[in-house]
């Protein structure tokens, strides 16, 4: 009996190959032929699943988001069975700091996508900011709930605090990627600001 092919698994395999090529050689080098070679399959098979390079790039971007999300969830789970708002925020923000090989690769490629979206209208039109915007709204809700619970001072502007923390995490992550500071040093900066927010009650 022939083995049943899991088409979604194969798409993910191809997308993961694109991420590896882009992390190693740059996103501009991740053409159909290079991705096929990295995935260990023919160009024709890659084209079967993704008719165009644009479709492959967009799917790989979605896959990148899934992989980053899985890492965030793993950090949240590691914080305990019932993590508080502070622990959830810290886990999400710290994942923005590439502190090992896999996370460096993911953040390097994500940054390349962000740069490409500035000039590639087809990529920008796929809702490049939808995920980050949804995350920001979720975290604002979490912080406001913490205010209602008396964990955070009510006079703090939750929306401004979250926007600042996310921007800080992104900027610190870039500084880690380029070697300006270590991931530990960047984490200390984030924790300093979380201490300010959660120490104002």
C-alpha positions in Angstrom: 0.0 0.0 0.0 1.5 3.4 -1.0 2.4 5.8 1.8 -0.1 8.6 2.2 1.5 12.0 1.6 0.8 14.7 4.2 0.7 17.7 2.0 0.7 20.3 4.8 3.7 18.6 6.4 5.5 18.8 3.0 4.6 22.5 2.7 6.1 23.1 6.1 9.2 21.2 5.1 9.7 23.4 2.1 9.0 26.6 4.1 11.5 25.4 6.8 14.1 25.0 4.0 13.5 28.5 2.8 14.0 29.8 6.4 17.3 27.9 6.5 18.5 29.3 3.2 17.5 32.8 4.1 19.2 32.6 7.5 22.4 31.3 5.9 22.6 33.3 2.6 19.9 36.0 2.8 16.3 36.2 1.8 17.3 37.4 -1.7 19.1 34.1 -2.2 16.0 31.9 -1.4 14.9 31.2 -4.9 12.9 28.1 -6.0 16.0 26.2 -7.0 17.9 27.0 -3.8 14.9 26.1 -1.6 14.3 22.8 -3.5 18.0 21.8 -3.1 17.8 22.6 0.6 14.6 20.6 1.0 16.0 17.7 -0.9 13.4 17.7 -3.6 12.9 18.7 -7.2 12.1 22.3 -8.3 9.0 20.9 -10.0 7.7 19.5 -6.7 8.3 22.9 -5.0 6.4 24.5 -7.8 3.6 22.0 -7.4 3.0 23.2 -3.8 3.8 26.8 -4.5 3.2 27.9 -8.0 5.1 31.2 -7.6 7.9 32.5 -5.5 5.5 35.1 -4.0 3.2 32.3 -2.7 6.2 30.4 -1.3 7.5 33.6 0.4 4.1 34.4 2.0 3.6 30.8 3.2 7.1 30.8 4.7 6.4 34.1 6.5 3.3 32.5 8.0 5.4 29.5 9.0 7.9 31.8 10.6 5.2 33.3 12.7 4.0 29.9 13.8 7.6 28.9 14.8 8.1 32.1 16.8 4.7 31.6 18.4 5.6 28.1 19.5 8.8 29.4 21.1 6.8 32.0 23.0 4.3 29.4 24.2 7.2 27.2 25.4 8.6 30.1 27.4 5.1 30.8 28.9 4.8 27.1 29.9 8.2 27.2 31.4 7.1 30.1 33.7 4.8 27.7 35.6 1.3 26.2 35.4 -0.4 29.4 36.3 1.8 32.3 35.2 0.8 35.8 36.2 0.7 38.8 33.8 4.2 39.8 34.6 5.5 36.3 33.8 3.5 36.1 30.5 4.7 39.6 29.4 8.3 38.7 30.3 8.2 35.4 28.4 6.8 37.1 25.2 9.2 40.0 25.4 12.3 37.9 26.0 11.5 35.8 23.0 12.3 38.9 21.0 15.9 38.6 22.1 17.7 35.9 20.0 19.7 34.0 22.6 20.5 30.8 20.7 21.2 29.5 17.2 17.6 28.7 16.2 16.2 32.0 17.5 18.9 34.0 15.8 18.0 32.4 12.5 14.3 33.0 13.0 14.8 36.7 14.0 17.3 37.2 11.2 14.8 36.0 8.6 11.9 37.9 10.2 13.9 41.1 10.1 14.7 40.4 6.4 11.0 40.0 5.7 10.2 43.3 7.5 12.8 45.1 5.3 11.4 43.4 2.1 7.9 44.5 3.0 8.9 48.1 2.8 9.5 47.8 -0.9 7.5 44.7 -2.0 3.9 45.7 -2.3 2.7 42.1 -2.8 4.2 41.1 0.6 2.9 44.2 2.4 -0.6 43.6 1.1 -0.7 40.2 2.8 -1.3 41.9 6.2 2.3 42.0 7.4 1.3 43.9 10.5 -1.8 41.9 11.4 -0.1 39.5 13.7 2.0 42.1 15.6 -1.1 44.3 15.9 -3.2 41.4 17.3 -0.4 40.6 19.8 -0.2 44.2 20.9 -4.0 44.3 21.5 -3.8 41.0 23.5 -1.0 42.3 25.7 -2.8 45.6 26.3 -5.8 43.6 27.5 -3.7 41.5 29.8 -2.1 44.6 31.4 -5.5 46.3 31.8 -6.8 43.1 33.5 -3.7 43.3 35.8 -4.7 46.9 36.6 -8.2 45.8 37.5 -6.8 43.1 39.7 -4.6 45.6 41.6 -1.3 44.2 40.3 -0.5 47.4 38.4 -1.1 51.0 39.2 -4.4 52.2 37.6 -2.9 55.5 36.4 -0.5 53.8 34.0 -1.4 54.0 30.3 -1.6 50.3 29.4 -1.6 50.9 25.6 1.5 53.2 25.8 3.4 50.8 28.1 2.8 47.8 25.9 3.7 49.7 22.7 6.9 50.9 24.3 7.8 47.4 25.6 7.2 45.8 22.2 9.3 48.5 20.4 12.0 48.1 23.0 12.0 44.3 22.6 12.3 44.6 18.8 15.1 47.2 19.0 17.0 45.3 21.7 16.6 42.1 19.6 18.2 43.9 16.6 21.0 45.1 18.8 21.7 41.5 19.9 21.7 40.3 16.3 24.3 42.8 15.3 26.4 42.2 18.4 25.9 45.6 20.1 25.0 43.8 23.4 24.4 40.3 24.7 21.0 38.7 25.1 21.5 38.8 28.9 22.2 42.5 28.8 19.2 43.2 26.7 17.0 41.0 29.0 18.2 43.1 32.0 16.9 46.2 30.2 13.5 44.7 29.7 13.3 43.4 33.2 14.2 46.9 34.5 11.1 48.3 32.7 8.9 45.5 33.9 10.0 46.1 37.4 9.0 49.7 37.0 5.5 48.8 35.7 4.8 46.1 38.3 6.4 47.8 41.2 4.2 50.9 41.1 1.2 49.6 43.1 
